[in-house]
Amino acid sequence: MYRTLYDLAGIAMLGWALLIFLPTWRVTRWIAERAVFPLFLAALYLVGVAAVVAESGFGFMSDFGSAEGVLGLLATESIALIAWIHILAFDQVVALLIYRDNMEHRFVPVPVQSLLLFLTLMLGPLGFLGYWAIRGVRGRTLIAWGTARSEAAPMTPRETVPGPAFAELVSGRPLEDVRTLLARVPAMVVLSLTAFAFAAVAAGLALVNGGWMWGAEGRLLEALKFDAALGIYLLTLGLLLPFAPWTARGRRRWIRWKAGLIVFSLGVENIQAWRGLDPRFSEIAGPVDQAIGGLFLIAAIGVMALFIVLLVSFARPGALPDHPGLRLALRYAAAGSLMGFGVGIAMSLIGGREVGAGGDLMLVHAAGFHALQAVPLVALLLGAEPVRRSLARLTVHSAGAGWLLINIGFTIQAIAGNPPLAPAPALGLAVAGAGIWATALLLALRERYAAPPLVASMDRG
């Protein structure tokens, strides 16, 4: 009977499919309002619990008070399968909380909502944590489940400000523009320099040590890569922040949250490595260090949530009003970077970068984050006022799609357990994506330097 209940619980996957893929469909809204699938799972759970009680009475509840008792219960097929239905039911309850709250107030765009719901499906509390973090950064408190729209506490309207025009902050002289933009966000510069300083310390320790392995688990090379990548990432965000359509207060709040999470992450990654420990899933550390590893994962999710908040702001109509090409490029960059974040979280969960015989997720992780530089570069080369707008838009689309193909190809290559450069169809997909992106980059360069002659010839005509 318990296996039958388990099989019936699989029907609830239809509810997840509707929430994730068809969130605006009126049927999905109707089902979500009535909590159809959580009630269905709760009914299955009731049948299962009643059967367990009928078989063995209420004595099994006394085992909840100790770890040994819980392990013993979960070793029993009936209890384990009923516990699984318990988990499925409450994962859907959390999903509906996120769905109903966000569909009413739209704190995140619907595509981001779907990503968070997928995270909830796979990792339950982490999806809720991600949504809560985004909502918290935006100065809100969660509304209780079941609050009707007419009964909800009045919401303070979020202050919307137009973002500065691209031409207001950029003069066309790259080095001077970089200095001007970074001068507006000194905290991001300090954080970036701190990350690079940690990378230098890791290199120095490796030089003194005569190798990258420090102690039993301390991987100095991994710490160096983490620090350097974080430094580049922070500088890139520093160049974007001045264009975000935020109030000064909103920008300060975002930077404070970012700074706190970054300082914590840098400290855990490097100090644990200096102590000879794996900062994420140490096999020799005590409970405190293992708990710190768990907090490290939560911090990574927080960093991702803040990144989503920033990129979502560029989807507003008031963002980059005179540079639609860069706004489009940032959407592709957001998709690639989210893949990088997701793979990074996956590596933390599996305790490493290796998959199967030779798969390596680190290349996917790196390629995803570098979308933040690779795709906007093409848009910046084309300029805010390209000579041929239709060609410029097609070029940005091509650059974004090409970079996403790189990420997808390397992801499939890693999941299949193949080394990154082993001949395989997935590698061919990544190479094709690289070719598309490179072609778009060359077109952008040609358009940039061919623009004055084209204008002159049009004037003469």
C-alpha positions in Angstrom: 0.0 0.0 0.0 2.7 2.5 0.9 4.4 2.1 -2.5 1.0 2.8 -4.1 0.7 6.0 -2.1 4.3 6.9 -3.2 3.3 6.3 -6.8 0.2 8.4 -6.5 2.2 11.3 -5.0 4.0 11.6 -8.3 0.8 13.1 -9.7 1.7 16.3 -7.8 4.5 16.9 -10.3 1.8 18.3 -12.5 1.3 21.1 -10.0 5.0 22.0 -10.1 4.9 22.0 -13.9 2.0 24.5 -13.9 3.7 26.8 -11.4 7.0 26.8 -13.1 6.1 26.7 -16.8 2.6 28.2 -16.9 2.5 30.6 -14.0 0.2 33.2 -15.6 -2.4 30.7 -17.0 -5.8 31.1 -15.3 -6.0 27.4 -14.7 -2.7 27.6 -12.7 -4.0 30.5 -10.7 -7.3 28.6 -10.0 -5.4 25.5 -8.8 -2.9 27.6 -6.7 -5.7 29.6 -5.0 -7.4 26.4 -3.9 -4.1 24.6 -3.0 -5.3 21.6 -4.9 -2.0 19.6 -5.0 -0.9 20.2 -1.4 -4.4 19.1 -0.3 -4.0 16.0 -2.5 -0.7 15.1 -0.9 -2.0 15.8 2.6 -4.8 13.4 1.9 -2.3 10.7 0.8 -0.3 11.5 3.9 -3.4 11.1 6.1 -4.1 7.6 4.7 -0.5 6.6 5.2 -0.3 7.8 8.8 -3.6 6.2 9.6 -2.2 2.9 8.3 1.0 3.2 10.3 -0.9 3.9 13.5 -3.3 1.0 12.8 -0.3 -1.3 12.4 1.9 -0.2 15.3 0.0 2.3 17.4 1.4 5.7 18.4 4.6 4.3 19.9 6.7 5.2 16.9 6.4 8.9 17.8 8.6 8.4 20.9 11.5 7.9 18.5 11.4 11.5 17.2 13.3 12.7 20.2 16.7 11.3 19.2 18.9 11.0 16.2 19.1 7.2 16.6 15.4 6.9 16.8 14.8 9.0 13.7 17.4 6.9 11.8 15.7 3.7 12.9 12.3 5.0 11.8 13.6 6.0 8.4 15.1 2.5 7.9 11.5 1.2 7.9 9.9 1.3 4.4 6.5 2.4 5.5 7.8 5.3 7.6 10.3 6.4 5.0 7.8 6.6 2.2 5.2 8.4 4.3 8.0 10.9 5.4 8.8 11.5 1.8 5.1 12.4 1.1 5.3 14.7 4.1 8.3 16.5 2.5 6.5 16.7 -0.9 3.4 18.2 0.7 5.3 21.0 2.5 7.6 21.8 -0.4 4.4 22.5 -2.4 3.0 24.6 0.5 6.2 26.7 0.3 6.0 26.9 -3.4 2.4 28.2 -3.2 3.5 30.8 -0.6 6.1 32.1 -3.0 3.8 31.9 -6.0 0.8 33.6 -4.5 2.8 36.3 -2.7 4.9 37.2 -5.8 2.0 37.0 -8.3 0.2 39.6 -6.2 3.1 41.9 -5.5 5.7 41.1 -8.2 8.8 41.5 -6.2 10.7 39.5 -8.9 9.8 39.0 -12.6 7.9 35.8 -13.5 11.0 34.1 -15.1 13.0 34.6 -11.8 10.0 33.4 -9.9 10.1 30.2 -11.9 13.8 29.7 -11.2 13.1 30.1 -7.5 10.3 27.6 -7.7 12.5 25.1 -9.4 15.1 25.6 -6.7 12.3 25.0 -4.1 11.3 21.8 -6.0 14.9 20.5 -5.9 16.1 21.9 -2.6 13.1 22.9 -0.7 14.1 25.5 2.0 16.8 27.0 -0.3 14.2 28.2 -2.8 12.3 29.9 0.0 15.5 31.3 1.4 16.4 32.8 -2.0 12.9 34.4 -2.4 13.0 35.7 1.2 16.5 37.2 0.6 15.3 39.1 -2.5 12.2 40.3 -0.8 14.2 41.3 2.3 16.7 43.4 0.2 13.7 45.2 -1.2 12.6 46.3 2.2 9.5 44.0 2.6 8.2 41.5 5.1 6.5 38.3 4.1 2.7 38.5 4.0 0.9 35.6 5.8 -0.4 32.9 3.6 -4.1 33.3 2.9 -4.3 37.1 3.2 -6.8 38.2 0.7 -5.9 41.1 -1.6 -8.5 43.3 0.0 -7.4 42.4 3.5 -3.6 42.7 2.9 -1.8 45.4 4.9 -1.2 48.4 2.7 2.1 48.3 0.9 4.3 51.3 0.7 4.8 52.1 -3.0 8.3 51.4 -4.1 10.0 54.5 -5.2 10.8 54.3 -8.9 13.5 56.5 -10.3 14.7 56.7 -13.9 18.2 55.5 -14.4 20.9 57.9 -15.7 21.4 58.0 -19.4 24.4 56.1 -20.7 25.8 59.3 -22.2 25.5 61.1 -18.9 28.2 58.9 -17.3 30.3 57.9 -20.3 32.5 60.2 -22.4 33.9 57.7 -24.9 37.3 57.6 -23.3 37.5 54.0 -21.8 40.1 54.5 -19.1 38.6 57.8 -17.9 35.1 56.3 -18.0 36.2 53.3 -15.9 37.7 55.6 -13.3 34.6 57.8 -13.2 32.2 54.9 -12.8 34.2 53.2 -10.1 34.7 56.4 -8.2 30.9 56.4 -7.7 31.0 53.0 -5.9 34.2 53.0 -3.8 33.0 50.2 -1.6 32.9 47.9 -4.6 36.5 48.9 -5.4 37.6 48.2 -1.9 35.9 44.8 -1.9 37.5 43.9 -5.2 41.0 44.9 -4.1 40.5 42.9 -1.0 39.7 39.8 -3.1 42.8 40.3 -5.2 44.9 40.8 -2.0 43.6 37.4 -0.7 44.6 35.9 -4.1 48.1 37.3 -3.7 48.3 35.8 -0.2 47.3 32.4 -1.5 50.0 32.6 -4.2 52.6 33.6 -1.6 51.7 30.8 0.7 51.9 28.3 -2.2 55.4 29.7 -3.1 56.6 29.3 0.5 55.0 25.9 0.8 56.4 24.6 -2.5 53.0 23.5 -3.7 49.3 24.3 -3.7 48.2 21.8 -1.1 48.2 23.3 2.4 47.7 20.8 5.1 45.2 18.0 4.7 42.5 19.7 2.7 43.6 23.3 2.1 43.6 23.9 -1.7 45.4 27.2 -2.2 44.9 27.1 -5.9 41.2 26.9 -5.5 41.3 29.8 -3.1 43.3 31.9 -5.5 40.9 31.2 -8.3 37.9 32.0 -6.1 39.5 35.3 -5.0 40.5 36.4 -8.4 37.2 35.6 -10.0 35.4 37.4 -7.2 37.6 40.4 -7.7 36.7 40.6 -11.4 33.0 40.0 -10.7 32.9 42.8 -8.1 34.7 45.3 -10.5 32.2 44.4 -13.2 29.3 45.0 -10.9 30.9 48.3 -9.8 30.8 49.4 -13.4 27.1 48.6 -13.7 25.8 49.9 -10.4 25.9 53.6 -11.4 23.4 52.9 -14.2 20.9 51.1 -12.0 17.6 52.9 -11.7 17.7 53.1 -7.9 17.5 55.7 -5.3 20.7 56.5 -3.4 19.2 54.8 -0.3 18.4 51.6 -2.3 21.9 51.5 -3.7 23.5 51.9 -0.3 21.3 49.1 1.1 22.3 46.8 -1.7 26.0 47.5 -1.3 25.8 46.9 2.5 24.2 43.5 2.0 26.7 42.7 -0.7 29.7 43.7 1.3 28.6 41.6 4.3 28.2 38.5 2.2 31.4 39.0 0.3 33.5 39.6 3.4 32.0 36.5 5.0 32.7 34.4 1.8 36.2 35.6 1.4 37.0 34.9 5.1 35.6 31.4 5.0 37.3 30.5 1.6 40.7 31.7 2.6 40.9 31.3 6.4 39.7 27.7 6.2 42.2 27.0 3.4 45.0 28.5 5.6 43.9 26.1 8.4 44.2 23.2 6.0 40.5 22.6 5.8 38.0 22.3 2.9 35.9 25.4 3.4 32.7 23.7 2.2 32.6 20.0 3.0 35.5 19.1 5.2 35.9 15.5 6.2 38.2 16.2 9.1 36.7 19.3 10.6 34.5 19.5 13.7 30.8 20.4 13.9 31.5 24.1 14.1 33.6 24.2 10.9 31.0 22.0 9.1 28.3 24.4 10.1 30.4 27.2 8.7 30.5 25.3 5.4 26.7 25.2 5.4 26.6 29.0 6.0 29.0 29.4 3.2 26.4 27.8 0.8 23.7 30.1 2.2 25.9 33.1 1.6 26.4 32.0 -2.0 22.6 32.0 -2.4 22.4 35.4 -0.9 25.1 36.7 -3.3 23.1 35.3 -6.2 19.8 36.9 -4.9 21.5 40.3 -4.8 22.8 39.8 -8.3 19.3 39.0 -9.5 18.0 42.1 -7.8 20.6 44.2 -9.7 19.9 42.6 -13.1 16.2 42.8 -12.6 16.5 46.5 -12.2 17.9 46.8 -15.7 14.7 45.3 -17.1 12.7 48.3 -16.0 11.7 50.8 -18.7 13.7 53.6 -17.1 17.0 51.7 -17.1 19.7 52.7 -19.7 17.1 54.7 -21.7 19.6 55.7 -24.4 21.4 52.3 -24.8 18.8 49.5 -25.5 21.6 47.3 -26.9 23.4 47.2 -23.6 20.1 46.6 -21.8 19.5 43.6 -24.1 23.1 42.3 -23.5 22.6 42.4 -19.8 19.6 40.1 -20.1 21.7 37.5 -21.8 24.5 38.1 -19.3 22.1 37.6 -16.5 21.0 34.2 -17.9 24.7 33.1 -18.3 25.7 34.3 -14.8 22.7 32.5 -13.2 23.9 29.3 -14.8 27.3 30.0 -13.3 25.8 30.6 -9.8 23.7 27.5 -10.1 26.7 25.3 -11.0 28.6 26.8 -8.2 25.9 25.8 -5.7 25.8 22.4 -7.3 29.5 22.0 -6.8 29.0 22.9 -3.1 26.3 20.4 -2.7 28.2 17.5 -4.3 31.4 18.5 -2.5 33.6 19.1 -5.6 33.8 19.9 -9.3 34.2 16.3 -10.7 31.3 14.5 -12.3 31.6 10.9 -13.3 34.8 9.7 -14.9 36.1 13.0 -16.2 33.4 15.6 -16.1 34.4 19.0 -14.7 31.8 21.6 -13.7 34.4 24.4 -13.1 34.5 25.4 -16.7 30.7 25.8 -16.8 31.0 27.9 -13.6 33.7 30.2 -15.1 32.0 30.5 -18.5 28.7 31.4 -16.9 30.2 34.3 -14.9 32.2 35.6 -17.9 28.9 36.2 -19.8 28.8 39.4 -17.7 31.8 40.7 -19.6 31.6 38.8 -23.0 28.1 39.8 -24.1 28.0 43.5 -22.9 31.4 44.0 -24.6 29.7 43.4 -28.0 27.0 46.0 -27.1 29.5 48.5 -25.9 31.5 48.2 -29.1 28.4 48.8 -31.2 27.7 52.0 -29.2 24.5 53.6 -28.0 23.6 54.9 -31.5 24.7 52.2 -34.0 24.6 53.1 -37.7 22.5 50.1 -38.6 20.2 49.4 -35.7 18.7 46.1 -37.0 22.1 44.7 -37.5 23.3 45.8 -34.1 20.3 44.2 -32.4 20.9 40.9 -34.3 24.6 41.1 -33.4 23.8 41.4 -29.6 21.3 38.6 -29.9 23.9 36.4 -31.6 26.5 37.2 -29.0 24.1 36.3 -26.2 22.9 33.1 -27.8 26.4 32.0 -28.7 27.6 32.4 -25.1 24.6 30.5 -23.7 25.4 27.7 -26.2 29.0 27.6 -24.7 27.5 27.2 -21.3 25.0 24.6 -22.4 27.6 22.6 -24.3 30.0 22.5 -21.4 27.2 21.6 -19.0 26.2 18.6 -21.1 29.8 17.6 -21.5 30.3 17.7 -17.7 27.1 15.8 -16.8 28.0 13.1 -19.3 31.3 12.6 -17.4 33.5 13.6 -20.3 36.7 15.7 -19.8 36.1 19.3 -20.9 37.9 19.0 -24.3 37.1 15.4 -25.1 35.6 15.0 -28.6 31.8 14.8 -28.2 28.7 16.4 -29.6 28.4 18.6 -26.5 31.9 20.0 -27.1 30.9 20.7 -30.7 27.9 22.6 -29.4 30.2 24.7 -27.2 32.6 25.3 -30.0 29.7 26.4 -32.3 28.6 28.8 -29.6 32.1 30.2 -29.3 32.2 30.7 -33.1 28.9 32.5 -33.0 30.0 34.8 -30.2 33.4 35.5 -31.9 31.6 36.3 -35.2 29.4 38.8 -33.3 32.4 40.3 -31.7 34.1 40.8 -35.1 31.0 42.3 -36.6 30.8 44.7 -33.6 34.4 45.7 -34.2 33.9 46.2 -37.9 30.8 48.3 -37.3 32.5 50.4 -34.7 35.4 51.3 -36.9 33.5 51.4 -40.1 30.8 53.8 -38.8 32.4 57.2 -39.7 32.9 56.3 -43.3 29.4 54.9 -43.6 28.0 58.1 -42.2 30.1 60.1 -44.6 28.9 58.1 -47.6 25.3 58.5 -46.5 25.7 62.3 -46.2 27.3 62.5 -49.7 24.4 60.5 -51.1 
